[in-house]
Amino acid sequence: MRTVQAGAILLICIFGMLFFSDDADAASKTIDRVRDIQLPAAGKIDKFGGPMDGFDEFDDFDEFETEPEDKAWDPLMGYNRLMTRVNDTLYVWVLRPTALVYGTVVKEPARLAVNRFFTNLEFPTRLANNLLQFKFQQAGTETVRFGFNTTFGLLGFFDPARSRLGLEPSPEDFGQTLGYWGVGPGFHIVLPLMGPSNLRDALGRGPDIFLSPQYYIGDDRTSLIISGIERANAISLMTDRLDAFRKDALDLYVFYRDAYEMNRKKMIEE
């Protein structure tokens, strides 16, 4: 099932690169109207463990006042703009309404707890990538956090390692590991449903997937249900931030691209 999904994403990327140019005006007219819809704000998000951690430093980011030190290499701009519109339309008409209904049924404290549970579950990814970057102290901290939160935090639904022991998380992924060892970001690419990325980080998703416990769930239907719950829960916690981005960004694609590339560079340097 996962092989089929990965193949589908690859085919969509290739199709977009082959058949769409930077001036796909005809395809975007209706979608541009959708982007002009004024959307109400939603709930807040936890500072750590939330789905928008990658953009925490960019709440006040301005794509016209802030000039990136190194502009992103963007030979696929036409495809990327189109996929940004597709993702944005899916967000407006499918993901956001679903997340708002879910958020109405499941109150914010419960959703934050669910988010902490899934974050705790990704411990193998953080541990492996901290070790691969020779960050042994952070790897030890992650191990203690996982053991403490799993035992005393009810499988990670709570974070006593942070609130009681003062142990801060050290999130790392394989894209950061590749960057640590000198691999450049490559060209920017927007992934279907997943949003902004670059060649290095997109390829880095593979090893991280194999490190995730969810990958080893035998039943595909169960795996899809769990992934759906995780996704709906994550989006329900970040609708206010996404809506603010959509409202304030004069060019949503440029905003996402530059914010993503600048933040990933900062995370690797740290």
PELIN-V312685 format. One record per residue. N is the residue number from 1. RES is the residue in one letter. SS is DSSP state (h for helix, s for strand, l for the rest). OMEGA is omega in whole degrees, 0 to 359 (NA if undefined). D_CENTER is the distance of its C-alpha to the mean C-alpha in Angstrom with 1 decimal. Layout:
# PELIN-V312685
n res ss omega d_center
N RES SS OMEGA D_CENTER
N RES SS OMEGA D_CENTER
This chain:
# PELIN-V312685
n res ss omega d_center
1 M l 180 21.5
2 R h 176 18.5
3 T h 178 20.6
4 V h 180 21.2
5 Q h 180 17.6
6 A h 178 16.8
7 G h 179 20.0
8 A h 179 19.3
9 I h 180 16.1
10 L h 180 18.3
11 L h 178 21.1
12 I h 179 19.2
13 C h 181 18.1
14 I h 179 21.7
15 F h 180 23.1
16 G h 181 21.3
17 M h 183 22.4
18 L h 193 25.9
19 F h 183 26.6
20 F l 179 24.9
21 S l 182 25.9
22 D l 183 24.8
23 D l 182 27.3
24 A l 186 26.1
25 D h 184 27.7
26 A h 183 29.2
27 A h 189 26.0
28 S h 186 24.3
29 K h 180 27.1
30 T h 183 26.3
31 I h 179 22.6
32 D h 176 23.3
33 R h 179 25.4
34 V h 182 22.6
35 R h 181 20.5
36 D l 180 23.6
37 I l 177 23.6
38 Q l 184 23.6
39 L l 178 21.3
40 P l 179 22.0
41 A l 179 19.9
42 A l 185 18.4
43 G l 181 18.0
44 K l 184 16.7
45 I l 176 14.0
46 D l 182 14.7
47 K l 176 14.3
48 F l 177 13.1
49 G l 179 11.2
50 G l 185 9.5
51 P l 181 6.0
52 M l 179 6.4
53 D h 182 8.0
54 G h 182 6.9
55 F h 183 9.1
56 D h 183 11.7
57 E h 190 14.3
58 F h 177 14.1
59 D l 181 15.4
60 D l 181 18.7
61 F l 177 17.5
62 D l 185 20.0
63 E l 181 19.7
64 F l 178 23.5
65 E l 182 24.5
66 T l 181 22.2
67 E l 180 22.9
68 P l 178 20.7
69 E l 178 22.8
70 D l 181 22.0
71 K l 182 21.0
72 A l 174 18.4
73 W l 191 20.3
74 D l 179 19.7
75 P l 181 22.3
76 L l 187 20.3
77 M h 180 20.1
78 G h 177 21.8
79 Y h 183 19.5
80 N h 178 16.4
81 R h 179 17.9
82 L h 181 18.9
83 M h 175 15.5
84 T h 177 14.0
85 R h 179 17.0
86 V h 180 16.5
87 N h 181 12.9
88 D h 178 14.2
89 T h 176 17.2
90 L h 178 15.6
91 Y h 184 13.7
92 V h 189 17.1
93 W h 183 19.3
94 V h 189 17.5
95 L h 182 14.2
96 R h 177 15.4
97 P h 179 18.9
98 T h 181 17.8
99 A h 180 15.7
100 L h 176 18.6
101 V h 178 21.1
102 Y h 180 19.2
103 G h 177 19.0
104 T h 181 22.7
105 V h 182 23.7
106 V l 184 21.6
107 K l 187 22.1
108 E h 179 19.6
109 P h 178 21.0
110 A h 180 20.6
111 R h 176 17.0
112 L h 178 16.3
113 A h 177 18.3
114 V h 180 16.5
115 N h 177 13.1
116 R h 178 15.1
117 F h 180 16.6
118 F h 176 13.5
119 T h 178 12.5
120 N h 182 16.1
121 L h 181 16.0
122 E l 179 13.7
123 F h 181 16.5
124 P h 179 17.8
125 T h 180 14.8
126 R h 181 15.0
127 L h 183 18.8
128 A h 183 19.2
129 N h 171 17.2
130 N h 178 19.0
131 L h 180 22.2
132 L h 177 21.6
133 Q l 180 21.3
134 F l 176 24.5
135 K l 189 22.9
136 F h 178 25.3
137 Q h 178 25.5
138 Q h 177 21.8
139 A h 177 22.0
140 G h 178 24.9
141 T h 179 23.2
142 E h 180 20.3
143 T h 178 23.1
144 V h 179 25.0
145 R h 181 22.1
146 F h 180 21.4
147 G h 183 25.1
148 F h 182 25.8
149 N h 178 23.0
150 T h 183 23.7
151 T h 186 27.4
152 F h 179 27.8
153 G l 178 24.5
154 L l 178 25.1
155 L l 177 22.7
156 G l 178 20.1
157 F l 174 20.3
158 F l 184 21.6
159 D l 179 21.1
160 P h 178 24.7
161 A h 178 23.9
162 R h 185 22.5
163 S h 183 24.8
164 R l 185 27.9
165 L l 180 27.6
166 G l 181 25.5
167 L l 180 23.2
168 E l 180 20.0
169 P l 177 17.0
170 S l 183 16.2
171 P l 176 12.6
172 E l 176 12.9
173 D l 186 11.6
174 F h 174 13.9
175 G h 176 12.6
176 Q h 178 13.8
177 T h 178 16.8
178 L h 178 17.8
179 G h 178 17.5
180 Y h 181 19.7
181 W l 170 22.2
182 G l 178 22.5
183 V l 180 20.5
184 G l 183 19.7
185 P l 185 16.5
186 G l 182 18.4
187 F l 178 17.9
188 H s 178 15.0
189 I s 176 13.7
190 V s 183 11.6
191 L s 177 10.7
192 P l 179 12.0
193 L l 186 9.8
194 M l 176 6.6
195 G s 187 7.3
196 P s 177 8.3
197 S s 170 9.1
198 N s 187 12.6
199 L h 180 15.1
200 R h 184 14.9
201 D h 178 11.2
202 A h 177 11.5
203 L h 180 14.6
204 G h 178 13.2
205 R h 183 11.1
206 G h 178 14.7
207 P h 180 16.1
208 D h 178 13.1
209 I h 181 13.6
210 F h 178 17.3
211 L h 183 16.8
212 S l 177 15.1
213 P h 181 17.9
214 Q h 180 16.6
215 Y h 187 17.6
216 Y h 172 21.1
217 I l 188 21.7
218 G l 185 24.7
219 D l 182 24.7
220 D h 180 22.3
221 R h 178 22.8
222 T h 179 21.9
223 S h 179 18.8
224 L h 179 17.7
225 I h 180 18.8
226 I h 179 16.8
227 S h 179 13.6
228 G h 178 14.5
229 I h 180 15.2
230 E h 182 12.0
231 R h 179 10.1
232 A h 179 12.8
233 N h 181 12.9
234 A h 182 9.3
235 I h 180 10.0
236 S h 180 13.5
237 L l 185 12.5
238 M l 181 10.8
239 T h 180 13.2
240 D h 181 15.4
241 R h 178 13.0
242 L h 179 11.9
243 D h 178 15.6
244 A h 177 16.7
245 F h 183 14.7
246 R h 183 16.3
247 K h 190 19.6
248 D h 184 20.0
249 A l 177 18.6
250 L l 175 21.6
251 D l 187 19.6
252 L h 181 16.1
253 Y h 180 15.4
254 V h 179 16.9
255 F h 181 15.1
256 Y h 182 11.5
257 R h 185 12.9
258 D h 178 14.9
259 A h 180 12.6
260 Y h 184 9.9
261 E h 180 12.9
262 M h 182 14.7
263 N h 179 12.1
264 R h 177 11.6
265 K h 179 15.4
266 K h 180 15.9
267 M h 180 13.9
268 I h 180 16.0
269 E h 180 19.1
270 E l NA 18.9
